[in-house]
Amino acid sequence: MNTTKSTISTNNTDLSIYDVIVIGLGGSGISTLYYLAKAGYKVLGLEKFDIPHKNGSSHGDSRIIRQCYYEGVEYVPFVLEAYKLWEELEKESGEVLFNKTGCISFGNSKSNPIIGMQKSASVYNLPVKNYTSEEINKRFPLFKVKEDICGVYEDNGGVLNPDKCVNAYYQLVKRINNAEIITNTDVSKVLKSKLGSDYNYEVVTAAMGMDTRVYKSKKVIISAGSYLNTLLEASFNYTLPLEIERQLVTYCKYKDGRTHKNIPVYVGDINNTEFYGFPDLGVGFKFAFHHKGRKTKRVEEVDRNIREEERDAIFDFFPNVFSDFSKDTIDVVKEETCLYTNSPDKDFIIDYLNNDENLICISACSGHGFKFTSAVGKYIHDMIVNKRFIEFFSLKRFKGMKGSPKF
Ligand SMILES: Cc1cc2nc3c(=O)[nH]c(=O)nc-3n(C[C@H](O)[C@H](O)[C@H](O)COP(=O)(O)OP(=O)(O)OC[C@H]3O[C@@H](n4cnc5c(N)ncnc54)[C@H](O)[C@@H]3O)c2cc1C
């Protein structure tokens, strides 16, 4: 077990009471812990596994980051903030976290990645270039898209390394005296404290082979990724309208040795099928469908086994994107599974729970959250310190929906 010792807090007299406990230290939780610890709060971070680890959503060597956000113009200021914070993290940690490759989106001229990206670029005055299919195929030889497909390119897109980003925050938090982290510890419940207590919540944990422990805190942040509903159900007897989507990610190499290291990251929607991918960062070029995975309500039901039909689906669809792509020309060199936690509209949920400003939940996923996790941590800091609140992430949009808590 890794721990860092806490000392005093700026505003606590009872040393056994934390100002904030953060549950779940993937990308969102670890950055939240960092910005709160840096601001002088006495914080405790609790993580079920090691940091980083492969069982959640914030692991591996690559996550796309891009500015002209086709999923909604509302995300643009948030992602610009995230870029600034990733840059600061690089400086503070001395680690290279971001690889600028450019980003291209594909689709027909009416598709969301094309229209949405152009809209975000235009509203925020961000530079983009438009490409025809002929220009795409000539300029980037991995791709061979059909005539009705076009592209929008932005220069500032690229790749974040999630393992390194999470670890960079982790190493920095470990140096802060008022921060404590306990790994390999499962939070089983969050309980409201008794009336009149000088703390608001009790967080109940069980570490492997150890007794149950109870930690007291004024505020609790739940950033448990796919396990969010498991914890909410155990703690408050309700769940949020979320679904867990198991994703298959494939790494390939051409049998003849062709490599594609100098291409942009890409996102797209062709024939109503969304996908994304990366240049070859060493292992092979990595790509996946976006939102075509098997869905379950509970993380415990996820089946990580890869079926032959999933592999076949790749060879059926990706000739629409890549040149000369078939079982005869391609070797699959690696396969991974990973979890999306989707909200009904695929936008983030960052809000207070139970009408209590001392309890915040983060479900910044739906398969596009990693790039924002630096800004998410800073935002939680600002929610606590300055009462900043972004309506767009509020749970109120699901009011009355089946599976939503009562507001
Ligand atoms: C295949 C794949 C590709 C993706 N590609 C991109 C991309 O290109 N760009 C992008 O921006 N985003 C991408 N995403 C989405 C992004 O990775 C996620 O949105 C993001 O990592 C979510 O971070 P999180 O901290 O909210 O959740 P997680 O990383 O899942 O962290 C939650 C943490 O909580 C811990 N936890 C849970 N329950 C408990 C408990 N009871 N007690 C203690 N700890 C607990 C878990 O162990 C975990 O560490 C992708 C996701 C996947 C799966």
PDBQT file of the ligand as one rigid body, heavy atoms in Angstrom, charges set to zero:
ROOT
HETATM    1  C1  LIG A 501     -11.009   2.910 -24.771  1.00  0.00    +0.000 C 
HETATM    2  C2  LIG A 501     -11.178   4.317 -24.292  1.00  0.00    +0.000 A 
HETATM    3  C3  LIG A 501     -10.708   5.340 -25.088  1.00  0.00    +0.000 A 
HETATM    4  C4  LIG A 501     -10.887   6.652 -24.704  1.00  0.00    +0.000 A 
HETATM    5  N1  LIG A 501     -10.375   7.631 -25.487  1.00  0.00    +0.000 NA
HETATM    6  C5  LIG A 501     -10.436   8.907 -25.065  1.00  0.00    +0.000 A 
HETATM    7  C6  LIG A 501      -9.786   9.924 -25.803  1.00  0.00    +0.000 A 
HETATM    8  O1  LIG A 501      -9.174   9.664 -26.850  1.00  0.00    +0.000 OA
HETATM    9  N2  LIG A 501      -9.863  11.181 -25.341  1.00  0.00    +0.000 N 
HETATM   10  C7  LIG A 501     -10.518  11.499 -24.181  1.00  0.00    +0.000 A 
HETATM   11  O2  LIG A 501     -10.542  12.677 -23.814  1.00  0.00    +0.000 OA
HETATM   12  N3  LIG A 501     -11.136  10.556 -23.446  1.00  0.00    +0.000 NA
HETATM   13  C8  LIG A 501     -11.108   9.279 -23.850  1.00  0.00    +0.000 A 
HETATM   14  N4  LIG A 501     -11.698   8.287 -23.121  1.00  0.00    +0.000 N 
HETATM   15  C9  LIG A 501     -12.466   8.624 -21.925  1.00  0.00    +0.000 C 
HETATM   16  C10 LIG A 501     -11.576   8.868 -20.718  1.00  0.00    +0.000 C 
HETATM   17  O3  LIG A 501     -10.535   7.953 -20.663  1.00  0.00    +0.000 OA
HETATM   18  C11 LIG A 501     -12.423   8.853 -19.466  1.00  0.00    +0.000 C 
HETATM   19  O4  LIG A 501     -13.469   9.795 -19.614  1.00  0.00    +0.000 OA
HETATM   20  C12 LIG A 501     -11.647   9.256 -18.239  1.00  0.00    +0.000 C 
HETATM   21  O5  LIG A 501     -10.447   8.544 -18.151  1.00  0.00    +0.000 OA
HETATM   22  C13 LIG A 501     -12.507   9.051 -17.017  1.00  0.00    +0.000 C 
HETATM   23  O6  LIG A 501     -11.753   9.340 -15.875  1.00  0.00    +0.000 OA
HETATM   24  P1  LIG A 501     -12.383   9.189 -14.430  1.00  0.00    +0.000 P 
HETATM   25  O7  LIG A 501     -11.348   9.634 -13.477  1.00  0.00    +0.000 OA
HETATM   26  O8  LIG A 501     -13.699   9.877 -14.395  1.00  0.00    +0.000 OA
HETATM   27  O9  LIG A 501     -12.709   7.641 -14.282  1.00  0.00    +0.000 OA
HETATM   28  P2  LIG A 501     -11.667   6.398 -13.998  1.00  0.00    +0.000 P 
HETATM   29  O10 LIG A 501     -10.411   6.594 -14.735  1.00  0.00    +0.000 OA
HETATM   30  O11 LIG A 501     -12.407   5.144 -14.231  1.00  0.00    +0.000 OA
HETATM   31  O12 LIG A 501     -11.372   6.566 -12.467  1.00  0.00    +0.000 OA
HETATM   32  C14 LIG A 501     -12.269   6.153 -11.462  1.00  0.00    +0.000 C 
HETATM   33  C15 LIG A 501     -11.428   5.626 -10.326  1.00  0.00    +0.000 C 
HETATM   34  O13 LIG A 501     -12.225   5.362  -9.190  1.00  0.00    +0.000 OA
HETATM   35  C16 LIG A 501     -11.753   4.185  -8.572  1.00  0.00    +0.000 C 
HETATM   36  N5  LIG A 501     -12.844   3.663  -7.745  1.00  0.00    +0.000 N 
HETATM   37  C17 LIG A 501     -14.055   3.262  -8.182  1.00  0.00    +0.000 A 
HETATM   38  N6  LIG A 501     -14.814   2.847  -7.156  1.00  0.00    +0.000 NA
HETATM   39  C18 LIG A 501     -14.072   2.989  -6.049  1.00  0.00    +0.000 A 
HETATM   40  C19 LIG A 501     -14.299   2.703  -4.678  1.00  0.00    +0.000 A 
HETATM   41  N7  LIG A 501     -15.467   2.208  -4.252  1.00  0.00    +0.000 N 
HETATM   42  N8  LIG A 501     -13.311   2.943  -3.794  1.00  0.00    +0.000 NA
HETATM   43  C20 LIG A 501     -12.128   3.454  -4.210  1.00  0.00    +0.000 A 
HETATM   44  N9  LIG A 501     -11.852   3.743  -5.512  1.00  0.00    +0.000 NA
HETATM   45  C21 LIG A 501     -12.813   3.514  -6.414  1.00  0.00    +0.000 A 
HETATM   46  C22 LIG A 501     -11.413   3.297  -9.751  1.00  0.00    +0.000 C 
HETATM   47  O14 LIG A 501     -10.562   2.249  -9.385  1.00  0.00    +0.000 OA
HETATM   48  C23 LIG A 501     -10.768   4.295 -10.689  1.00  0.00    +0.000 C 
HETATM   49  O15 LIG A 501      -9.380   4.415 -10.476  1.00  0.00    +0.000 OA
HETATM   50  C24 LIG A 501     -11.549   6.955 -23.489  1.00  0.00    +0.000 A 
HETATM   51  C25 LIG A 501     -12.016   5.926 -22.678  1.00  0.00    +0.000 A 
HETATM   52  C26 LIG A 501     -11.828   4.618 -23.062  1.00  0.00    +0.000 A 
HETATM   53  C27 LIG A 501     -12.328   3.533 -22.182  1.00  0.00    +0.000 C 
ENDROOT
TORSDOF 0
